[in-house]
Amino acid sequence: MRHELGDNAVILSTRTLEEGRLVEVFAVSEQELSSPAASGGATHDPLLLLHLQHELELLRQQVTTLEYLLRYTTAPTPAWQQLYRILHAEGFCDDFLLRRLPPTSSAPTWKELLAHARAQLTEHLRIGHPPELSDTPLRLLVLGAPGAGKTSTLLKLLLLYKLSHDATVHLIAADIHRLGALEHLQLFASLADIPLTEVYSPQEVRYALSQLPSSTRVVAMDVPGGNPFRSETQRLWQHYCESFAPTALYAVLSSTDSLPVLCRLLQLWHELGVQGLIVTKLDQTMGLGPLLQALEQHPLPVVYLSTGPAIPDDLEPATRENIASRIATAEAA
């Protein structure tokens, strides 16, 4: 070292490699140590930059190991650490992961580890089945917070029964005071060739039902929207539910909402007697962490998944496998 760098060369670090058969020594000359680069100026030494990069990576690995030891009392393998980073980015919190997916099992491949994780994180889900047609008309009612896709989801359901089951359907429009709402429904009904009846109060719903053609097999009603946490909105919905007497009462749940909002909505839907959920905006969410965690606390059954804006193509029956396939979809680093 002195021959190469001078008598006053300084050793910066040493490292034992290959089980003691090799020792790496990193040193600099006195001139390099006192140069502007060493005191904070720009450096052009690629070897020094490479060494600093390597040391930084080692430091990061040590910090990550300590972080996992503090969290989980064990140091997960690199594959588990990578999986946890992806799941954290998709909104999963440590408490949920510790209960549902502790880093204890060993999977030989990333594919098997991912399959194990998806199964564990969706094991608690309840899956509901779409209602079947019968001799009496099927009455569909969908509730939802503003912007969650209540009306478009209802239209998807109605058109799905018309096209897939060749059923005679009917639409009742009660959300007529919101600007453009009635025109939207009228345009849809005209394009889809679906009869439309307007009602202006819950009292008119019973009369509208009594005037339905005997051939009608599915009837859906679009109720007025509003803030679901306001008592006025809840009372209005209850009045319409009592008048309509739905066979299937669903609520839409946007997968883009935060965990606290999802929990409040699920509690409200439970109190209002909702029978099943339709998860919407799956094409816009960053991850399913908040949704799956909320459904652990309020386990209402998921019946449909809305994966995009197309009517009715982007509406499909929910399955645990379909939901699981949307977890950890980020490209493996």
Helices and strands as residue ranges (DSSP letters): H 2-5, E 10-17, E 22-28, H 30-33, H 46-72, H 78-89, H 94-100, H 110-122, E 138-143, H 150-164, E 169-173, H 181-192, E 196-198, H 203-210, E 218-222, H 231-244, E 248-254, H 259-271, E 276-280, H 289-297, E 302-306, E 315-317, H 320-324
